[in-house]
Amino acid sequence: MESDALDLKLVTYNMRKAIGLDRRRDPHRILDVINHLDADIVVLQEADRRLGPRPSALPHRLLSDETDFVAVPYDRKGVSLGSHGNAILVRKGLTFHAAEQLELPGLEPRGAVSVEIEGQLKLVGTHLGLLRPYRHQQMRQLAKKLAHSPLPTVIMGDFNEWSPKRGFEPLEHRFDVISPGRSFHAARPVAALDRVALSPGVELRDAGVDHSPLARVASDHLPVWAHVRVKK
């Protein structure tokens, strides 16, 4: 790695509240998938259950015992792993700060989470709505909130957009939206719902979709990864 650059492997993964295609809730299996990916940062969607206090689908104890990651703290009560099901895991040894929850408009509750990594990169994780008009509203809100960030920025998550080329117009004036490959449905991938959006200052080195046998049953989405380089 160049002395003035930050090289990272980033992953985005809709983990479906740890419910696999066999209909079993198995957080250990999700953590096995995550560990196999050898990532520096993992952005999760559907990391928390939907009802009640929204407890984490990945118990904090398991995360500590079975991985080298720490969860960026978004829930002050320590019940949920993230916010609106969005969570970010950072490998131990990387520094992070300025964790923030972002509320997004829409017919159903949606949001995003952000964090600054090593003082060089702003990372945003999100799960956009099912209908394109609301997704456009959410992207415009994200673009507005990120417009004045002094750091290069990456947005990752389940964009819920089935079109291979259209639907990202609110982001395209600043971000290059990348589709590493088809990630849904895990049993037979037909749609690239999980995307990566890069601002100027972030170089894409490589990207892809994890098709490992375990990932193909652990959730209905496959994990998507991207190697990026951020120069100071």
N, C-alpha and C positions, 0 to 999 in steps of 0.2 A: 504493500500500500504506500502511495506517495505520502510524504510527511505532512502535506497540507490537505490531504483528502481523508474522507470518512467512507469506508466501504462497509456496506451492510447487506445482509440477506433479510428481506422483509417477507412476511407471509400474511395473507388474509384468509380467514376460514370461518364460514358459517357452520357452526358446530351443532345447530338444531337442538340446543338444550341437552346435548349428549345422548340423544335418542338415535339409535342406528336404524338401518333398514330392516333389521330383525326385530324392531320395535322395543328393544331393550335399552334402558338408560344406563350407560356405562361410562362414567367419567374417566376410569382408568384407561379405557380404549382411546378416548380422545387425547389423553395425555401421551399415550404411546405414539399416536399419529404425530402430535406436535414435536415430541422428542426426536422422532425419525427425520423430521425436516431440517434439523440442525440450523435453525434460524437464529438471528440476533433479536428480532422483534416479531411478535405475532399479534395481529389485529383480529379480534374475534367478534362475530355477530351471534346473537341468540345465546349468549353466555350465561344469562340468568333466566329463571323461570318467569312466566308471564303474570301469575296471580299472586295475590297477597303482598307480602313485603318483597317479592321478587328475589328469593334466595338464589345464590350462585349455583349453577349446574355443575361447576367445578369447585368442590370444597376447598377452601383456602389451605387446609392442612395437607390435602393431597398435592396441591400445587407446590407447596414447600417441600414435601417429602419426596416427590417423584420427578421434579424438574429442577433446572437451573434458572428458572424465571421468577421474577417478582411481578405482581400485578400493580400497575399504576393505580393509586388510590383515588377513586371517584366517589364512592359511597362512604360518607362520614360514619354511618352506623356499622359498616363492615359486614353487612348482610349480603349485598349484591357484589358481583365482581366488577361491574361497570355501571353504565347508565343507558337506559333503554335497551339493555342487552348488549351494548357495545363495550368492549373491554380491550385493553392493550397490555400485553405481557412483554417485559424487557429482560433480556439476559443479564444475570448478575455480572457486575463489572462495568456496565454501561451506565452513565449518569443521565438522569432525566429530571426535569422540573417543569413548572408552569402547566400542570395538569388542569384541563378545563372541560366542562360539559357544555355542549352547544344544543340548544333547543331548535328544532326545525318545524316548519309549518306542515300541515297536511290533514287529511281526513282521519287518520289514525296516529297515535303518538309515535313520533320519530325523533331521533336525535343523532348526535355525533359526539365523539370525545377527541381531545387533542392533547399533545404533549410535545415538549421540546427535548431532543436527544443530543447529548454532548454539546449543547449550545450551538449546534450547527444545522440541525434539521427540525422542522416542524412536521409532525406526523398526525394525521387525522384518520380516525376510523369511523365508518358510518354504515347504516343499513337503510337504503332509500325505499320510498313507497312503491306500492304495486301499480299505481296508475301514473302514466307519463306526465300529465299536468301537475300533479303534486310533486313528482320527482324534479321537474323543472323549477318549481317554487323552492324546493329544498336545496338544489344546486345553486340557485341564485343567492339564497341566504348564506350558504357556505362561501361562495365567491365574495360576497360582501364582507363577511366576518374575517376572511383571510386576506383581503385586499391590501391591508397595511402591515402585514407581517414582514419583518425585515429578513426572515430566514427562508431559504428554499423550502418548499412544502411538498409533501406526498399525501394524497388522499387515497385510502384503500377501503374496500369493503364490498358488500353485496349491493350492486347498483340496481338490480332488478330490471335491467334493460335487455330485452330479447333481441333487439336489432343489432347487427354487427357494426353499423356505422352511424346510425342516427340516434338522437335522444340525449346528446351530451352538450348541446349548443350553449347552455349557460356557463359552462366551464371552459369552452374552447378558446376564449380570448386570452387565457393565461396558462391553461393546463393542456398537456398532451395526454389524452386518455388512452391507455394501453389495455388491450385484451390479450392476456397471455395464452388463452385457450378455453375450450369448453369445460365448464366445471359443474354443470347441473344438467340432468340428474345424475348422481354418482353412479348409479347402476348402468346408465347408458347416457353419457354426456351429450347433450344436443344444444346447449345454450351457454354462452360466455357471460353469465350474470355477475361474476366476481371480477372486478377491474382495479386498475392502478392508474392514478392521475398524477402526473409529474409536472412541477413548475420548472421554469428556467433555473439552472443551477444544480439540477439533479440529473445525472447521466444514467440511463438504463444500460446495464452491462449484459443482462440475460434475464429471461423470465420463462415461466412454464407452469404446468399443472401437475400435481402429484397424483399419480394413478396407482399407487401402491395397493396391494390387496386389502390391507387394513383400512385405508382411507375410503375404499369403495363400499364399505359396509358401516363405517362409524357414524356417518351423517348422510344427508341427501345432497350435500355439496362436497366437492373435492377442494382441497386446499390449493391456493394459487400463490406462487412465490415470485419474487423479483430481486435480483442483485442490482443494487444501485451504488453510485459513487457521488458523494457530495464534496465539492471543493470549497475551501475557505475563501 
